[in-house]
């Protein structure tokens, strides 16, 4: 016993679990969450694009950064941003001579089409490879080995960056977007808090749940008790004579009964 009383540790509130697919970048929103809600832990759950829907259905995450389309009958979703599509090539490839290319420029090239592709091609560009790689990471390895090219959203090209590879924008390729999705029946207070963050609401926003109670109390403090009305100098009194500045707010004498 030292004689000093230890301060009890605060028990953190229930946590919020955010799933995110490869290429999605939750860092900015996570930082804002931790600044505004330091007592509510936020855990990131990295999942593949193919399994994120099942993760949310099972309740293994409260919400997710996903790539549409989503099941609109089960999930609510808010579009966040749309990405450019790029072609990943070796640094010495002829494609690097231009700042951007079209799908027609890739017509004679072998283009890898991994099984976890997120662009939803009706017909993939270029010439098909002998076998489809299982993942985008596997496809990147093939491109680095000189076996074909790869067309992906820019975030995936950056995620799998290598010193021996580069990329160029494909002007007429399908684009991929990222959305925030969650089960409609589980729109919790914490989900609402995160929606406010991704939509850019400030901490003092009237729609911010966490601020609703403090704002209410502040507004109550501002209310003044009912009292005498202030009479502006120069106004006309009830007897028709002008009110002087000196006597404008001077209490009148009480009449004797």
N, C-alpha and C positions, 0 to 999 in steps of 0.2 A: 504494500500500500504506500503510495507516494503522497497521499493527502490531497491530490488534485483530482478534480472530477472530469472524467472523459466525456466529450460530447458524443452522444449516440449517432451512429451513422444513419443517414436517410435511406429509407428503403425505396429503390426506384420503382416507378409505376410500371404498369404492363407495357411491354415493348411493342414496337411496330416493325413488321417484317416486310421488306421490299424485295421482290424478285426482279431480276433484270437479265435480259438476253445479251449475248455477245454483241459488242459494238455500242450498246446503250451506255450513256455516261451520267450516272446519278450523282456524281461527286458534288456539284454545285448545290443541288437540292438537299442532299444529306447535310452539308455544312450549315445551311440555313436552318434546317430542322434542329440540329444540335445547339445552335445559338438561341433559338426561340423556345425550345422544349428540352432543356438540359436534363430534366427529371424523367424523360421518357426515352428509353434506349431505342435506337433504330438499327436493326440488323439487316445486312444485305445478303440476299440469297441468289447466287449466280446459277442460272439454268440455261438450257438450250432453247432455241426458238420453238422446237417441236414439243417440248415438255412443259412449257410455262403454263399453258391452259390447265393441264392436269394438276400442277402444283397449286394453282389458285383454287381449283374446285375442291381439292382435298383439305384446303385450309392450312397448307404448309407455308403460305405467305398471305399477307393481308391485301396486298396490291402488287402490281407488276408493271415494269416498263417492257412493253411487248411490241412485236411487229404485226400490224394488221394484215389480214382481216381477223376479227374476233367474233365470237358468237354473241350477237347483239341481243338475243333473248335471255341469255344468262348473265352476261357481263355488261357493265357500264364502261364507257371508254371516253377519254379526252385526247384528241390528237395533240401532239407536242411539237414535232418538227419533221421535215422531210429531207432526206439526204440525196446528194448527188451520187450517181453511179460511175464507177471507174473501172478501168481494165488494168490488172496487175501484170507487169511484164519484167523481164530481165533488163537491167540498166543499159545494155548495149543493143536492145531490140530496135528495129526500124521504127516502131510506133513512137518512140521517144523523140523523134524528130519534130513532132507536132505537139502543140499544147493541149489539143483535144482531138478526138476521133469520133467516127460514126460506126454503127454496126456494120455497114457495108465495108469499112476498112478492115474488118476482122473476118470477112467472109471466107478467106482461104486459110485462116489460122485454125489450129486445134485449140478449142476453148474448153477448159475443164468445167464440168457441171456437177458439183458435189451434191450428195444426197440431202445435205442440210441447207441447200440453196434457199434464199429468202426473197428472191426477186419475182418468183412466180411466172416464169417464161411460158408463153404459149408455144414458142419454138426457140430453144436456145440458139445463140448466134454461133457463127463459125462452123467448123467441122467437129463432130463428136469424137471424144477420146475412145480408146478401145474399151475402157472400163471406167465407170463413174467412181471417183473417190468418195469415201464415207463422209468426210468432213471438210470444211473450208480449210482447216489447218493442213490436212493431207494434200489438198489441191495446191496450197501455197508451196509445199515441199516439191511437188511435181513441177511447178513453174520455175522454181529455183534450180531444178535439175535440167531445165531446158525442154520440158515436155509440156508444151502448150501455154496458154494464157488463162486468165481467170477474171470474170466480170462480177464485181461485188459492190455493195454500198461502201462509200468512202470510209466509214468508221471501221469496217472490217479490214480494209486495206491497211489502215493505221494500226489496228489491233495486232495484226500479223506482220508488222513492219520488219523488213530485213535489209541489211546494208547492200545486198546484191540485187534488190528488186526496187522498182518504182511503179508509179501508176499515172494514168492520164484519164481525164474526164471523157465519158462516152455520152455524147449530146442527145442521142435519141433512144437511149435504153430506158426500160422501166425504172421507176424510182421506188425506194423503200422508205417508209415512214416509221416513226416510233410513237407509241401512245401509252398513256397511263390507263390501266384496266383493273377492275376489281369486280367481285360478284355483287350483283345488284342487292341481294338480300343481306349482304354484310357491309353496308355503307356505315361504318362506325365513325365515332367522333374523330379517331385518329386518321381515318381515311379522309375525312373532311379537312382536317388540318393539313394533310399532305397535298390535297387538291388546291388549297389556298396558296401553298408554297409554289407549286409548279405553275399556277396561274399568275404568279407575281404579285399577289396581294401583300400589302405591307403589314407590319406587326400591329398597326393601329386601324387596320381595315374594319369597317363596320360589319363585314361578313366573317371576320375572324372569330372562331368559336372561343379560343383561349382568352381573347380580350373582351368578350361580351360582358362578363361580370364586373371587371375593373372599370370599364367605361360606364356602366350603369351606376356604380357607386360614385364615380367622379361627377356624373351629371346631377346626382342627388345633392352633392355638396354645393354645387353652384346655385341651387335654388334658394332664393331669399325669402324669409318669412314675410307674410303679408303685413303691411304697415301703412303709414300715411303716404299719400301720393305726393310726389314732389311737384311743386308749382313753379313753373318756369317764370322768372322775373319778367314783368312787362305784360303778363296776361291780364285779361279783364276779370274782375271779381264778379260774384253773383249780384252785387248791388249796383253794378254798372260802372264803378270807378276803376281806373287802372291800378294794377298791383305794383307797388314799388319794390325795388331790389331788396331793400332792407327788411321789408315785412313779408316778402313772398313766402318764406317758410317759417315765419314766426308763429308759434301757437297762439290762437285767439283767446281772448278772455271768456271765461265761462259766465253765461248770463245767470243772474240771480233769479231764483224762482219767487 
